Amino acid sequence: MAGLFSGTPIRHEAPEPLEGPVVATVVGGTIVWFVLFLVQLPFYGWFEEHGHTWWLWTCLVGGGLGLIGIWYVRRRDAAIKRARAEREEQQTP
């Protein structure tokens, strides 16, 4: 009997990955990071006095990384759609 404690690995097919609205999710997250940065910006003096300026910079970096993420997921989504179209084209006689 193969199992967790027998030392024999259980072999089965991996499930299909779940796909959702990835581009919209990353865009939404990026907007949230930039909004958080802008909301905190008027309080820069308070953050500086209390040693919390890293909160502002964290939000700004989150927004910047979100822009890279948007670029990445848009290219990924386009590649997936291109591959799907090619597969469908090859299957139709």
BELBEL-V630474 format. One record per residue. N is the residue number from 1. SS is DSSP state (H for helix, E for strand, - for the rest). OMEGA is omega as a letter, one per 30 degrees, with the letter a starting at -180 (NA if undefined). Layout:
N,SS,OMEGA
N,SS,OMEGA
//
This chain:
1,-,l
2,-,a
3,-,a
4,-,a
5,-,a
6,-,a
7,-,l
8,-,a
9,-,l
10,-,a
11,-,l
12,-,a
13,-,l
14,-,l
15,-,l
16,-,l
17,-,l
18,-,l
19,-,l
20,-,l
21,-,a
22,H,a
23,H,a
24,H,l
25,H,a
26,H,l
27,H,l
28,H,l
29,H,l
30,H,l
31,H,l
32,H,l
33,H,a
34,H,l
35,H,l
36,H,l
37,H,a
38,H,l
39,H,a
40,H,a
41,H,l
42,-,a
43,-,a
44,H,a
45,H,l
46,H,l
47,H,a
48,H,l
49,H,a
50,-,l
51,-,a
52,-,a
53,H,l
54,H,l
55,H,l
56,H,a
57,H,l
58,H,l
59,H,l
60,H,l
61,H,l
62,H,l
63,H,l
64,H,l
65,H,l
66,H,l
67,H,l
68,H,l
69,H,l
70,H,l
71,H,a
72,H,a
73,H,l
74,H,l
75,H,l
76,H,l
77,H,l
78,H,l
79,H,l
80,H,l
81,H,l
82,H,a
83,H,l
84,H,l
85,H,l
86,H,l
87,H,l
88,H,l
89,H,a
90,H,a
91,H,l
92,-,a
93,-,NA
//
